[in-house]
Amino acid sequence: MNRKRISILVFGAALLFGARAEAGVYADDLSKCLVKSASVDDHATLIRWMFGALSLHPALQSMTTITPEQRDTYNTQMAALYERLIYGDCHSEAVAGLKYEGTQALIAGFQVFGEVAARDLFSNPLVTQGLSGLAKHFNAAKSSALYKEAGVPEPSTPPAAQ
């Protein structure tokens, strides 16, 4: 397997499945550069790519009609974004991160980038409205009892719905 494929696999695995990577100073620098260099459109590219990949899971397949051609477009767009960020905008930070911290620097950098993109997604008013629909299905009495037992004040909305 060539190095480009390995980089892509590491990148994809980190975003989709990775536990929070330990970030050193060079990974932090890379993270800052990625976030600074990426636009809202770049965030959307990342989210579409992730959604396209996640939609292949059997539990989600019936909920989407993404075609193989669309998924290939998302892959192409994400590869172009990755290359622009790593080989262009944040090249020196990527080199330093790899040199001093290994692939963990790339993993940590793209995890932060993914978190920022997800914040954009979840801050959209339509998404927020859709997520808030969960609150009406919680058992208020059980929730109150839990917080009372723990001796902490109850939040205005359940944590799962925030």
N, C-alpha and C positions, 0 to 999 in steps of 0.2 A: 504494500500500500504506500503511495507516495506521500510526501510531507503535506501537500495541500489537502489531501483527503483526511489526513490525521488531524490537521488544524480544524477543519470543518467539523469533524466528528467531535472533537474536544469542545468546540464552541457550542454546537447543538446540544450535546449532553449537558454541558454546564447550564445552559439556559433552561432546558426542559426538566432536568432531573437532579441537578447538582445541589448538594447541601451548600450552605454559605461558605465560600472559600475564604481562607485566612488571607487577608490582604496585608502586604508589606508596603513600604513607602513607595516602591516603584509601581505596584498594582494600584495604589491610591492615585498616583500621578496619571496612570493610564485611565483609570475610572473618570477622573476629572476631565481629562481631555476628551474622552468619548462622549460624556454628557454635554460638555461645552460645544463640541463639534457637530452633534446630532440635532437635527431640526424636528419639529412636530411631525413632519412628513416621514422622516426617518423612523420615528417612534411607531408610526402607523405601519411602515414596511415591516418592522420587527414583529409587531402584533399580528399582522396578516400571516406572516410566515409561521409563527408559532401556532396560530389558530388552524392554519392549513395542515400542519403536522399533527396537532392534537386531534383534529377531526377524523383522523384515520383510526383512532381507537374504537373498538367495537361498541363501546358504551355511548359513543357520540356519532357514529356514522349515520344513523337515521335522522340526525338533527341538521344535517348540512347537505348541500348539493355541490360541493366543490369538485370541479372536474380535474382530471389529471393535468390538463393543459393549464388551468388556473394555478394549480399547485406548482407546476414547473415555472410559471411566471413568478410566483412568490419566491421560489428557490433562487431564480435568476436575480431578482431584485435584492434579495437578502445577501447573496454573494457579492453583488456590486457594492452594497452598503458596507459590508465587512471589509472588502478590499479598499474602498475609499478611506474608511476610518483607520484601518491598521497599516496599510501600505502608503497612505497619503497623510491625512490630517494628524494622526497620532503615531506616525512612524517612529520617531525618536523615543517616545514613551513605551511603545511596544517592544522595541529593540532592548531598551534598558530593563524592562520588566522581564523579558525572556532571559536576558543575560544574567540577571541577579536573582530572579525568583522563579524562573522556569515557567511552564505552562500555567501554573497557578495564577500568575499575573494576568494572563489573558482571561482565564475563567472568572477571576474576581472582577476584572474590569467590565466584562460583558454582563455579569450578574447585576452590577450596579446600573449599567445602561438599561438592562431589562426591567429593573425595579422602577426606574424613572419613566420608562415607556408605559409600564403598567399603571403608574400613578396617573398619567395622562388619560389612559383608558378609563380608569375607575372614577375620574373626576368629571367625566362627561355627564351632563344633567340627565340624559336618557338612561345611561347605565346606572347612575345613582338612584334614579326612580325605580328602575327594575330591581335593583338590589334591596331597596327599602321594602319591597313587597314581602320579603321574608319575615319581617317583624310581626305582621298580623297573624302569623301562624305559630308564634311562640306561646307557650302556656305562661301567662303573666304570674299566676300564683306560684308556680314552681320556680320561676326565675327569682321572684321576690324572696322566697324561702331560702334559696341557695345563697343569695347575697347576705341575707340576715344571719344565716348560720355561719358564714365566713366573717361576719362582723365588719363588712365594708359597705359603703353606700352603693345603692343600685344606680347604674347609668340610665340615662333617659332612653336609650335604645340598646337592645341586646348587642353584645360584641360581634356576633356573627353577622348582624345586619349593618354594622358600621362600615 
